[in-house]
Amino acid sequence: MPTWKNNLSYGYTWLTLVRLNQTNVDFVSAQETKIEELVFYSKTISKDMLETEALNLANTMHTVFTVGMGARLEQGVDLEDAIPSMANILMDGDKTIEDLAVNNDEMYLFLNEQTIRP
C-alpha cells in the first residue's frame, strides 16, 4: 500500500483542498486531519445540506483533477462511481484527508502515475 509521502493522489488531494481554501494545514499534518476540519463541513446544517455541500466539493475536486491536473478515471471507474465515493467520505467528519486520498487513488489515474497496480 502506498505511504503518505510517496503517492501522487495524496499530494494532489491535499493540494486541491489547499487551493480550494478548504484547509491550510501542511502536507504532513494533512494525513490525520479530519474531514470535519475542512471549511465546507458544518455540524449545524442538515444531513441533506451537508450532502449537497459534499457533492459540490466532490464535483469541484473532480474538475480540478481532470482539467487542471490531467488525471483521468481509472479503468472500469465512471463518474457515477468517483463523485459519490468522494462525497461519502466528505460527509463523514471522522474520516481523514488520508481516507479521501486513498479513495481518490482508487478512482483516478493521475498524470505520470504508474499505470500498473499490484
N, C-alpha and C positions, 0 to 999 in steps of 0.2 A: 504494500500500500504506500502511496506517496506520502512524504512528510511535508509538514507545513512550509518548509523553506525551499523545496525543490520542485514545485508543481506550478505550471502556468495558471491553472484555473484558480489557485489560491491567490496568487498575485493579482490576477485580473479581477477577481471578485472583490478583493479588498480595494483595489484602485478604483473600481467602478463605484463602490459605496462612498469612497472619499470624494470623488469627482461629483457625485450626485448630492453631496453635502449631507449624507446620512450618518457619517461618523468622521471623527478626526483622530482616531487612535492610530498609533504607529502600526506597521505591519506585524511585528512580533506580538504585540498586545491583542491584535485582531483575532488571533486564534481562539482565544477564550472569551471574546466579547459576545455578550448575549444579544439576541435579536431585539429584546425589549429595550436595549440601549440605543437602538437606531432612532433617528429623528422622527420618522414616519409613525413609529409604534406608539400607541397610546392605550393605556389600560382603562381609560374613561369612556371610550367610544364603544358602540355596539359591535357585536361579532360581525354583523353584516357590513358595517362601515370599515372595520378592520380588514375584512376580506377584500373589499373594494380597494383599499389603500395598498394591500399586499399585491393584488393583481396588477395595479397600476405600476408599482415599483418593479415587479417581475417583468412586465412588458417593456418598461424602460431599460432594464438591465439587458434583456434580450436584444433590444435595438443597439445598445452600446456594444455588446459582444459581437453582433453580426455585422453591423455597419461600421462601427468605429474601430473594432479590433480585428476584423477579418475572420471571426470564428464562424463555424457552421455547426449544424446539429450533427450529432453522432449518427452513424448508420443505424437505421431502424428506429430513430427517435424523430418525432414530429412536434410541431408547435403545441399540439394538444397534450403532449407529454411534458415538454420543457416548462411552459409557463405555469401550469398548475403545480408542478413539483416544487418550483421556486416559491410560489405563493404559499403553499402549505407550510414550508419551513418559515417563511416570513411571518406567518400568523402565530407561530409558536414562540412566545417570548423566551422560553427556556433553552431553545436551540441557540447555537452559536454561529458566528460568521464562518467558522471552520465547517460546520454542518452544511451551510449553504454552499461553500466552495466544493465540498465533496460531491454534493448533488450536481453542481454545475460541471464538474469534471466528468460525471457520468452522462450528462446531457449534451455537452458541447465539445467539439474538437477545435481547440484554439490554434491560431496561426503558429506555425513552427512546432506544434506539439507532435510528438511521435504518434503515428497512427496505429502502431501495433500495441495491443493490450494483452496483459498476461491472462 
